Amino acid sequence: MNIWNKVFLGLIFVLAIAVLCFSALELKIRGANQKEIESIEKKIETTKQDIEKIYEGTAPAKKISEKTIEELGYYELRVQLLDLLYERKKAWFGCKPGNLTEKGKEVTPKQLDGDGPSTPENNLKKIRLTEVQLTITSPVVEKNGNEEVIPPDDLKGIVYVFDEGEEGVGGSFLGIFTVDPPQPVKVQNGYQVTLQSAHELSDLEIERIRKAVRSTWAVYTTVPLDRYQDIFDRLTDDEKEKIPASLRDELTDSERKPKDFNELLNLFYLRRVVLQEDIERTKQRIAELKVSQEIADKETKDLENDRGFENKRIEMMKRQCEILQEKVTGYDEKIKLFREEIEKTQTQNEWLVAKIAEYQLQVKERIEQKAAQAAQSAASK
């Protein structure tokens, strides 16, 4: 073994030792990282559970009224906070609706980016808002021995209107309205205000409001909170039986989360605007399709007329062909007769020519005979 082979083996040995060292170090680092990853994953799972407890609370099976402050979750605390913030907001009950103007004041929606110059690109469709007269008859106070209705000075801006329903029949949400004008008008049995719909109402919504005119209304300055548990607990057994089974099951569900009606209404109206835009686009598309259909029908009718005209021309040409065929047949017969006449005439002509030639030959012979006789006479003399 020469020196270079020994040097090469030595280098291989040194590299093998280095590889083993690096492999051992890698295994050590990987083991440490794996432990750290497992620890982090446990912390993530614990954090998720903590977040879920924060949102859901530590006692989801209990009713909200039975929970302590430590057991309440984020959503439930938020509802209670909103309840504390909004419980001082005012509401008017037993309001009497009056005149209903289905297509009231005409307004032009504003651009979302502010007021700009009016151009065909940013002009929005004008809408008509429904108006209704509402008489406030409560609350009342005793003044100088007489009961007087407290002026609804706080009844301004946007309000939420509900139908209180007839006796034995539950009410319903009628929509979002604005108070116009902002100052109530004193009337004999209270104060009268004009409510104007905050959105353009559909025929179905207007029909529901028209039916609700027979009962009294409730007007809220804020959206009522989802306090279904307190309300359901105050109902009698007979009243609970009148609630539909699906809704009763939802109200008695201890794990049901309170709903944010304001957020739900905003989502509803946003979805409604999107649907209205889809409906308008669909109507426009239908109108375009109707125009296209009318054009296609006109073209089809023109083609039918052209086809009828061409069919008439074809029938006329067939008739002309038949007439021509009849004429051609007649001409063929006449030609045949003409040919027979020609052949007959030609035969007669040939016979006449032969007769003429024979006659000429006879005349020639006679002339020759007479000439010979004349010559013989002359010679004899």
C-alpha positions as CSV (number, residue, x, y, z in Angstrom):
1,M,0.0,0.0,0.0
2,N,1.6,3.2,-1.1
3,I,1.5,6.5,0.9
4,W,-1.4,8.0,-1.1
5,N,-3.7,5.2,-0.3
6,K,-2.9,5.6,3.4
7,V,-3.6,9.3,3.2
8,F,-6.9,8.7,1.4
9,L,-8.0,6.1,4.0
10,G,-7.0,8.6,6.7
11,L,-9.2,11.3,5.2
12,I,-12.1,8.9,4.9
13,F,-11.8,8.0,8.6
14,V,-11.7,11.7,9.6
15,L,-14.7,12.5,7.4
16,A,-16.6,9.5,8.9
17,I,-15.9,10.8,12.4
18,A,-17.2,14.3,11.4
19,V,-20.3,12.9,9.8
20,L,-21.1,10.9,13.0
21,C,-20.6,14.0,15.1
22,F,-22.9,16.1,12.9
23,S,-25.5,13.3,12.9
24,A,-25.4,13.0,16.7
25,L,-25.7,16.8,16.9
26,E,-28.7,16.8,14.4
27,L,-30.5,14.1,16.4
28,K,-30.0,16.1,19.6
29,I,-31.3,19.3,18.0
30,R,-34.3,17.5,16.5
31,G,-35.1,15.9,19.8
32,A,-35.0,19.2,21.5
33,N,-37.1,20.8,18.8
34,Q,-39.7,18.0,18.9
35,K,-40.1,18.5,22.6
36,E,-40.5,22.2,22.1
37,I,-43.0,21.6,19.2
38,E,-45.1,19.3,21.4
39,S,-45.0,21.9,24.2
40,I,-46.1,24.6,21.8
41,E,-48.9,22.4,20.4
42,K,-50.2,21.7,24.0
43,K,-50.1,25.5,24.7
44,I,-52.1,26.1,21.4
45,E,-54.7,23.6,22.4
46,T,-54.9,25.0,25.9
47,T,-55.2,28.5,24.4
48,K,-58.0,27.4,22.1
49,Q,-59.8,26.0,25.1
50,D,-59.3,29.2,27.0
51,I,-60.6,31.2,24.1
52,E,-63.6,29.0,23.8
53,K,-64.3,29.4,27.5
54,I,-63.9,33.2,27.1
55,Y,-66.5,33.2,24.3
56,E,-68.8,30.5,25.6
57,G,-68.4,30.8,29.4
58,T,-67.5,28.2,31.9
59,A,-71.1,27.0,32.5
60,P,-72.8,26.7,29.1
61,A,-75.6,24.5,30.5
62,K,-76.8,27.0,33.0
63,K,-79.3,29.8,32.2
64,I,-77.9,33.3,32.0
65,S,-79.9,34.4,35.0
66,E,-78.3,31.6,37.1
67,K,-74.7,32.2,36.1
68,T,-72.2,34.2,38.2
69,I,-70.1,36.9,36.6
70,E,-67.2,34.5,36.4
71,E,-69.3,31.9,34.5
72,L,-70.6,34.3,31.8
73,G,-69.0,34.2,28.4
74,Y,-68.0,37.1,26.0
75,Y,-71.3,37.0,24.1
76,E,-73.4,36.9,27.2
77,L,-71.4,39.7,28.9
78,R,-71.8,41.7,25.7
79,V,-75.6,41.3,25.8
80,Q,-75.7,42.3,29.4
81,L,-73.5,45.3,28.7
82,L,-75.7,46.4,25.9
83,D,-78.7,45.8,28.2
84,L,-77.1,48.2,30.7
85,L,-76.3,50.7,28.0
86,Y,-79.7,50.6,26.3
87,E,-82.1,49.9,29.1
88,R,-82.5,53.7,29.6
89,K,-83.4,54.2,26.0
90,K,-87.0,55.0,25.5
91,A,-89.9,53.1,23.9
92,W,-93.5,54.0,23.3
93,F,-96.3,51.5,23.5
94,G,-99.9,51.5,22.5
95,C,-99.3,54.0,19.6
96,K,-102.2,54.4,17.2
97,P,-101.4,54.4,13.5
98,G,-103.4,56.7,11.2
99,N,-103.2,57.7,7.6
100,L,-100.9,55.5,5.5
101,T,-99.3,56.9,2.3
102,E,-97.8,54.0,0.4
103,K,-95.8,56.1,-2.0
104,G,-95.0,59.2,0.0
105,K,-92.0,61.5,-0.2
106,E,-89.7,61.1,-3.2
107,V,-86.0,61.1,-2.4
108,T,-82.8,60.5,-4.3
109,P,-80.2,58.3,-2.7
110,K,-76.8,59.8,-2.1
111,Q,-73.6,58.4,-3.5
112,L,-71.5,56.5,-0.9
113,D,-68.5,58.6,-1.8
114,G,-70.2,61.9,-1.0
115,D,-72.0,64.5,-3.0
116,G,-70.4,64.9,-6.4
117,P,-71.4,66.5,-9.7
118,S,-74.5,65.0,-11.3
119,T,-73.5,62.8,-14.2
120,P,-75.2,60.0,-16.0
121,E,-72.7,57.6,-14.4
122,N,-73.5,58.5,-10.8
123,N,-77.2,59.4,-11.0
124,L,-79.2,57.0,-8.8
125,K,-82.8,56.0,-9.2
126,K,-85.3,58.0,-7.2
127,I,-87.4,56.1,-4.7
128,R,-90.6,56.9,-2.8
129,L,-90.7,56.3,0.9
130,T,-93.8,55.1,2.7
131,E,-95.3,57.5,5.3
132,V,-97.7,56.8,8.2
133,Q,-99.2,59.1,10.8
134,L,-98.7,57.8,14.4
135,T,-100.4,59.1,17.5
136,I,-98.5,58.8,20.8
137,T,-101.0,58.2,23.7
138,S,-98.6,57.1,26.5
139,P,-97.1,57.5,29.0
140,V,-99.4,59.8,30.8
141,V,-98.9,61.9,34.0
142,E,-101.5,63.5,36.3
143,K,-101.4,67.3,36.1
144,N,-103.9,69.6,37.8
145,G,-106.2,66.7,38.3
146,N,-106.1,65.7,34.6
147,E,-104.1,63.1,32.8
148,E,-101.8,64.4,30.1
149,V,-99.6,62.6,27.6
150,I,-95.9,63.2,28.1
151,P,-94.5,64.9,24.9
152,P,-92.3,62.5,23.0
153,D,-89.4,64.9,22.7
154,D,-86.9,62.0,22.5
155,L,-88.7,60.5,19.5
156,K,-86.1,61.5,16.9
157,G,-84.0,60.1,14.1
158,I,-84.2,56.3,13.4
159,V,-86.8,54.2,15.2
160,Y,-87.8,50.6,15.1
161,V,-91.5,49.9,14.8
162,F,-93.3,46.7,15.9
163,D,-96.9,45.7,15.6
164,E,-98.2,44.8,19.0
165,G,-100.8,42.5,17.5
166,E,-104.5,42.0,18.2
167,E,-105.7,40.3,21.4
168,G,-104.4,36.7,21.4
169,V,-102.3,37.3,18.3
170,G,-98.6,38.1,18.4
171,G,-97.1,41.1,16.8
172,S,-94.4,41.4,14.2
173,F,-91.5,43.7,13.1
174,L,-92.8,46.3,10.7
175,G,-89.5,48.0,9.7
176,I,-87.1,50.8,10.3
177,F,-88.5,54.3,10.1
178,T,-87.4,57.9,10.6
179,V,-89.3,60.6,12.4
180,D,-90.3,63.4,10.0
181,P,-90.8,66.2,11.1
182,P,-88.7,65.8,14.2
183,Q,-91.1,67.9,16.3
184,P,-94.4,66.2,17.5
185,V,-97.7,67.9,16.8
186,K,-100.2,68.2,19.7
187,V,-103.5,66.6,19.0
188,Q,-106.6,66.0,21.2
189,N,-105.6,62.6,22.6
190,G,-101.8,62.9,22.5
191,Y,-99.1,63.8,20.1
192,Q,-98.9,63.0,16.4
193,V,-95.7,62.3,14.5
194,T,-95.0,61.3,10.9
195,L,-92.9,58.2,10.4
196,Q,-91.1,57.7,7.1
197,S,-89.7,54.4,6.0
198,A,-85.9,54.3,6.0
199,H,-85.9,52.1,3.0
200,E,-88.1,51.6,-0.1
201,L,-90.6,49.0,1.0
202,S,-91.8,46.1,-1.1
203,D,-95.5,45.4,-1.8
204,L,-95.4,42.6,0.8
205,E,-94.1,44.9,3.5
206,I,-96.6,47.6,2.7
207,E,-99.4,45.0,2.8
208,R,-98.2,43.9,6.3
209,I,-98.2,47.5,7.5
210,R,-101.7,48.0,6.1
211,K,-103.0,45.0,8.0
212,A,-101.2,46.2,11.2
213,V,-103.0,49.5,11.1
214,R,-105.9,47.8,12.9
215,S,-103.8,47.2,16.0
216,T,-101.5,49.3,18.1
217,W,-97.8,49.8,17.5
218,A,-94.7,49.9,19.7
219,V,-91.8,52.3,18.8
220,Y,-88.3,51.7,20.0
221,T,-85.4,54.2,19.7
222,T,-83.0,51.2,19.7
223,V,-83.3,47.6,18.6
224,P,-84.8,45.5,21.5
225,L,-82.3,43.0,23.0
226,D,-82.7,39.3,22.8
227,R,-84.1,38.7,26.3
228,Y,-85.9,35.5,25.3
229,Q,-85.2,33.7,28.6
230,D,-86.7,36.4,30.9
231,I,-89.7,36.7,28.6
232,F,-90.3,32.9,28.3
233,D,-90.0,32.4,32.0
234,R,-92.8,35.0,32.6
235,L,-95.2,33.3,30.2
236,T,-98.0,31.1,31.5
237,D,-98.4,27.5,30.3
238,D,-101.3,28.4,28.0
239,E,-99.2,31.2,26.5
240,K,-96.3,28.8,26.0
241,E,-98.5,26.4,24.2
242,K,-99.5,29.0,21.7
243,I,-95.8,29.4,20.6
244,P,-94.8,27.2,17.6
245,A,-93.0,24.0,18.7
246,S,-89.8,24.9,16.7
247,L,-89.6,28.4,18.3
248,R,-90.5,26.9,21.8
249,D,-87.6,24.5,21.5
250,E,-85.3,27.3,20.5
251,L,-86.3,29.5,23.4
252,T,-85.9,26.6,25.9
253,D,-82.5,25.7,24.6
254,S,-80.0,26.4,27.4
255,E,-77.1,26.5,25.0
256,R,-78.7,29.1,22.6
257,K,-76.6,32.2,22.2
258,P,-78.3,35.6,22.3
259,K,-78.8,37.2,18.9
260,D,-77.7,40.7,18.0
261,F,-80.9,41.9,16.2
262,N,-79.2,45.1,15.0
263,E,-76.6,43.1,13.2
264,L,-79.2,40.8,11.8
265,L,-81.2,43.7,10.5
266,N,-78.2,45.3,8.9
267,L,-77.3,42.0,7.2
268,F,-81.0,41.6,6.1
269,Y,-81.1,45.0,4.5
270,L,-77.7,44.6,2.9
271,R,-78.8,41.3,1.4
272,R,-82.1,43.0,0.3
273,V,-80.2,45.7,-1.5
274,V,-78.1,43.0,-3.3
275,L,-81.2,41.1,-4.2
276,Q,-82.9,44.3,-5.5
277,E,-79.9,45.0,-7.7
278,D,-80.0,41.4,-8.9
279,I,-83.7,41.8,-9.6
280,E,-83.1,45.1,-11.5
281,R,-80.4,43.4,-13.6
282,T,-82.6,40.5,-14.2
283,K,-85.5,42.7,-15.3
284,Q,-83.2,44.6,-17.6
285,R,-81.9,41.3,-19.0
286,I,-85.5,40.2,-19.4
287,A,-86.4,43.4,-21.2
288,E,-83.3,42.9,-23.5
289,L,-84.4,39.3,-24.1
290,K,-87.9,40.5,-24.9
291,V,-86.6,43.0,-27.5
292,S,-84.4,40.2,-28.9
293,Q,-87.4,37.9,-28.9
294,E,-89.5,40.6,-30.7
295,I,-86.7,41.0,-33.3
296,A,-86.4,37.2,-33.7
297,D,-90.2,36.9,-34.0
298,K,-90.2,39.7,-36.6
299,E,-87.4,38.0,-38.5
300,T,-89.2,34.7,-38.3
301,K,-92.4,36.3,-39.5
302,D,-90.5,37.9,-42.4
303,L,-88.9,34.6,-43.2
304,E,-92.3,32.9,-43.1
305,N,-93.6,35.6,-45.4
306,D,-90.6,35.1,-47.7
307,R,-91.1,31.4,-47.6
308,G,-94.7,31.8,-48.5
309,F,-93.8,34.1,-51.3
310,E,-91.2,31.7,-52.5
311,N,-93.6,28.8,-52.3
312,K,-96.1,30.8,-54.4
313,R,-93.3,31.5,-56.9
314,I,-92.4,27.8,-57.0
315,E,-96.1,26.9,-57.5
316,M,-96.3,29.5,-60.3
317,M,-93.1,28.2,-61.8
318,K,-94.4,24.7,-61.6
319,R,-97.6,25.8,-63.3
320,Q,-95.6,27.6,-66.0
321,C,-93.5,24.5,-66.5
322,E,-96.7,22.4,-66.9
323,I,-98.0,25.0,-69.4
324,L,-94.7,25.0,-71.2
325,Q,-94.7,21.2,-71.1
326,E,-98.1,21.2,-72.7
327,K,-97.0,23.7,-75.3
328,V,-93.8,21.7,-76.0
329,T,-96.0,18.6,-76.4
330,G,-98.2,20.5,-78.8
331,Y,-95.2,21.8,-80.6
332,D,-93.7,18.3,-80.9
333,E,-97.0,17.1,-82.5
334,K,-97.0,20.1,-84.9
335,I,-93.4,19.5,-85.7
336,K,-94.1,15.9,-86.4
337,L,-97.0,16.9,-88.7
338,F,-94.7,19.5,-90.3
339,R,-92.1,16.9,-90.9
340,E,-94.6,14.5,-92.4
341,E,-95.8,17.4,-94.7
342,I,-92.3,18.3,-95.6
343,E,-91.5,14.7,-96.4
344,K,-94.6,14.4,-98.4
345,T,-93.9,17.7,-100.2
346,Q,-90.3,16.6,-100.8
347,T,-91.5,13.3,-102.3
348,Q,-93.9,15.3,-104.5
349,N,-91.1,17.7,-105.5
350,E,-88.9,14.8,-106.4
351,W,-91.6,13.3,-108.5
352,L,-92.3,16.6,-110.1
353,V,-88.5,17.1,-110.8
354,A,-88.4,13.6,-112.3
355,K,-91.5,14.4,-114.4
356,I,-90.0,17.8,-115.5
357,A,-86.7,16.0,-116.4
358,E,-88.6,13.4,-118.4
359,Y,-90.7,16.1,-120.1
360,Q,-87.5,18.1,-120.9
361,L,-86.0,15.0,-122.3
362,Q,-89.0,14.4,-124.5
363,V,-89.0,18.1,-125.6
364,K,-85.3,17.8,-126.5
365,E,-85.9,14.7,-128.5
366,R,-88.7,16.3,-130.4
367,I,-86.6,19.4,-131.0
368,E,-83.8,17.2,-132.3
369,Q,-86.2,15.3,-134.5
370,K,-87.7,18.5,-135.9
371,A,-84.2,19.9,-136.5
372,A,-83.2,16.7,-138.3
373,Q,-86.3,16.8,-140.4
374,A,-85.7,20.5,-141.2
375,A,-82.2,19.7,-142.3
376,Q,-83.3,16.9,-144.5
377,S,-85.9,19.2,-146.1
378,A,-83.3,21.8,-146.8
379,A,-81.0,19.3,-148.2
380,S,-83.6,17.8,-150.5
381,K,-84.4,21.2,-151.9
